[in-house]
Amino acid sequence: MNTELIVSMKPDLVLAHASSAHNSNEGLQQLKDAGIDVLVVNDAQSFDQVYESIEMIGQATENMIRQMKSLRI
């Protein structure tokens, strides 16, 4: 993972998959230290877990949208 490149893009949120997140703990921490929200999406093994992942991403992006709207003048 090229954390410098990711940080330079100034994302509001970075999604990481649980299956690879354990190999990227240091990089994910660097992103968090840079003030970037990181959401680790579970390694879904069933449709119910897929739905949970979708809901989790939806909640994270909904919160971001609310924050963006509150900053709008």
N, C-alpha and C positions, 0 to 999 in steps of 0.2 A: 504494500500500500504506500502510495506516495503522499504522505501527510502534508508536505509543503505545498504540493499542487492543490490538494483539497482545500487547505486553509486559504490559499491565494484566491480561490474561487468564491470565498465568503458565503458558504451555504448557511441557510437557517437551520437545516436538519440534515444529518447523515444517517442513512439506514445501513445497518450491518446485519448480516445473517449469522445466526448463532453457530452454524456449523463451521464458520471460518473465524468468528470473533475471538475464539480462544487463541488463535495464532496471531492475532492482531491487537492484543491487549495494550501493548505499549503505544501503538499508533492511535488507537481509540482514545487512550488517555491523553495523548498530545492534542487531539481534536477537542476533547472536553476542556483541557487546560487553555485552549485558544478561545474558549467561550462558545464553542459550537455544540449544539444539542446532538447527542448520539442516541439512536434507538436501536437496540439489538432485537431483531425479529426472531421469534422462536423457530426451531427446526421442526416444522409441522409434520406430524406422522399420521394425521387423520384429517378428514374434512372439517371436523369441529375445531381442530387446532389451526387450520387454514383460516377459518372464519374468525378465530380469536386474533390471529395476526392482522387480518384486514381491519378488524375493529381497533386494534392497538394503533395501527398506522393512521386510521381515520381520526382517532382521538388526538393524536400528536399533531396532525395537520390542521384539525379544527382549532386547536389551541393557538397555533401559529396564525391562522386566519383572523381569529379574534384579536390577537395582539396587533396585527397589521392594521386592522380596521380601527382600533383604538388610537393608533398613532396618526391616522389620516386626519388632515386638517380640512 
